[in-house]
Amino acid sequence: MMFHEKATTRRAILAAVAIAAAGCTAEETNRACDRACLLDVAERYLAAVAAAEPGLAPLSEDVAFVENTTRIEPGEGIWASAAGAGSFRIVVPDPVAGAVGVMAVVDRRTPEGIVPAMLAVRLEVDGGLITEVEHLVADVPEADPANLAAPRPAFVTAVSEDERMPRAEIKAIAGSYYDALEASDGRLAPFAEDCERQENGVITAGPGLPPAPFDSVDVAGRSPPAVARDCAGQLSSRRFAYIDSIDDRRVFAIDPVVGLAMGLSHFRQSMARGPHRLIAADGSEVMWDEAREPYDLPAAHVFKITDGQIHEVEALGIFVPYGSRTGTEAFASAPDQGR
């Protein structure tokens, strides 16, 4: 990305920060659980999940629980199959919002044996008690085991006090990621040159990766050309132009101490948009109409944001039927109510 493009992106984000700051009074209410308290709540919660013992977690009596966009009760879902946890965990405490986000690797019992799964967690915390729990759980058979062993160092490294960014600016930059992805325009988010994205334990974009075709064909049975694989260039290649919309966007936890933001969202993909331009790494263009069945993708993202740029993205996504309800909609439903 050229310097003037970065400057334009940053001006747009700072304008969004000003708007957000003007309307964040309700969100910026301290819920009597500081950063250390939220980190403790997260550790206790993960330990309870690993032990498959909901009673070990600091849950409120009327806690609401959603997993993979389905309303359930504590003890169901991952609780019923958990068989321990690894050392991979990213924690995003936000005492201003009264929330904490977690990305972790857990072991899960299946008929085929114990397998690793990635777990994204949103916890709403009031007075040290968890009032809402939201999970996304994904088995990750294609993941590189090395990517599941521990988080990338940036996700657990604090930012020096004099370089910490305002909370509202971090939130706005994280939100711009969804704008860039939905619009197929990598210029809409301030991606650093060293930006790397991992999805379900697989590196999908990063610096120095050679252009490559993606694993798909179009409706005519053609294979795709090689596209850019840096964070900004991959989006601008229109690789993801089949996305109809990214709904239910919620950047719910921001931690300026480590420079992290965590968000949840819900991708709608009818695969009915028809042919669209796909830009190859060599600059050539083809009309592309990806051959894939419709589906939705509830997703979680953790962003490492420093010096006004996105340096790391850790993502988790699950496949659900097209037209499924969102996580937010699930909280409005009764437990065990189907999609």
DAFEN-V619339 format. One record per backbone hydrogen bond with DSSP energy under -1.0 kcal/mol. NH is the residue of the N-H (numbers start at 0). CO is the residue of the C=O. E is the energy in kcal/mol with one decimal. If there is no record, write none. Layout:
nh->(NH/NH)
co->(CO/CO)
e->(E/E)
This chain:
nh->(5/6/7/8/9/10/11/12/13/14/15/16/17/18/19/20/21/22/27/30/37/38/39/40/41/42/43/44/45/46/47/48/49/50/51/52/55/56/58/59/62/63/65/66/67/69/71/75/78/79/80/81/82/85/89/91/93/97/98/99/100/101/102/103/104/105/106/107/108/109/112/114/116/117/118/119/120/121/122/123/124/125/126/128/129/130/131/132/133/134/135/137/139/142/143/146/147/154/155/158/162/169/170/171/172/173/174/175/176/178/179/180/181/182/184/187/190/191/194/195/196/197/198/199/201/203/204/205/208/211/215/217/218/220/226/233/234/235/236/237/238/240/242/243/244/246/249/251/251/252/254/258/259/260/261/262/263/264/265/266/267/268/275/277/278/279/280/282/285/287/290/291/294/295/296/298/299/300/301/302/303/304/305/308/309/310/311/312/313/314/315/317/319/323/329/330/332/335/336)
co->(1/2/3/4/5/6/7/8/9/10/11/12/13/14/15/16/17/19/23/94/33/34/35/36/37/38/39/40/41/42/43/44/45/46/48/47/52/53/56/129/59/130/132/69/134/66/64/72/75/76/77/77/106/104/102/100/98/93/93/122/91/120/89/118/87/116/83/114/80/112/109/107/105/137/103/135/101/133/99/131/97/128/30/125/57/123/123/63/121/65/119/117/115/139/200/143/144/151/152/256/159/165/166/167/168/169/170/171/173/174/175/176/177/178/179/184/188/309/191/310/204/312/201/314/198/196/196/228/205/226/213/221/288/217/211/229/230/231/232/234/233/237/239/267/267/265/263/249/261/261/259/254/254/302/252/300/249/298/246/296/244/294/287/285/236/283/225/279/277/275/216/289/268/319/266/264/315/262/313/260/311/258/308/305/189/303/303/195/301/197/299/297/295/320/325/326/329/70/333)
e->(-2.0/-2.5/-2.0/-2.4/-2.6/-2.3/-2.1/-2.2/-2.6/-1.9/-1.8/-2.2/-1.9/-1.8/-2.7/-3.0/-1.4/-1.2/-2.2/-1.0/-2.6/-2.4/-2.1/-2.5/-2.5/-2.1/-2.6/-2.4/-2.6/-2.3/-1.9/-2.3/-2.9/-1.8/-1.4/-2.6/-2.1/-1.8/-2.3/-2.8/-1.4/-2.1/-2.2/-2.8/-2.3/-1.5/-2.0/-2.2/-1.5/-1.3/-1.0/-1.6/-2.6/-1.9/-2.7/-3.2/-2.4/-1.2/-2.0/-2.0/-2.2/-2.0/-2.3/-2.7/-1.6/-2.8/-2.6/-2.8/-3.5/-1.5/-1.8/-2.7/-2.7/-2.8/-3.2/-2.7/-2.7/-2.4/-2.3/-2.2/-3.0/-3.0/-2.0/-1.6/-3.0/-2.8/-1.1/-2.5/-2.0/-2.8/-1.9/-2.5/-1.1/-1.3/-1.8/-2.0/-1.0/-1.9/-1.8/-3.2/-2.1/-2.1/-2.2/-2.1/-2.3/-2.4/-2.3/-1.6/-1.1/-1.2/-2.5/-2.3/-2.7/-2.2/-2.3/-2.0/-1.8/-2.5/-1.7/-1.5/-2.7/-2.4/-3.0/-2.5/-1.6/-2.4/-1.5/-2.5/-1.2/-1.6/-1.7/-1.7/-2.0/-2.3/-2.0/-2.8/-1.0/-2.2/-1.2/-1.7/-1.1/-1.5/-1.9/-2.2/-1.2/-3.1/-2.7/-1.2/-1.1/-1.4/-3.0/-1.7/-2.2/-1.6/-2.4/-2.7/-2.0/-2.0/-2.5/-2.2/-2.9/-1.1/-2.4/-2.6/-2.8/-2.8/-2.7/-2.0/-2.1/-3.4/-2.6/-1.1/-2.2/-2.7/-2.0/-2.5/-2.6/-2.4/-2.5/-3.0/-2.3/-3.4/-1.6/-2.8/-2.5/-2.9/-1.1/-2.3/-2.5/-3.0/-2.3/-2.0/-2.1/-1.6/-2.0/-1.3/-1.5/-2.7/-1.8)
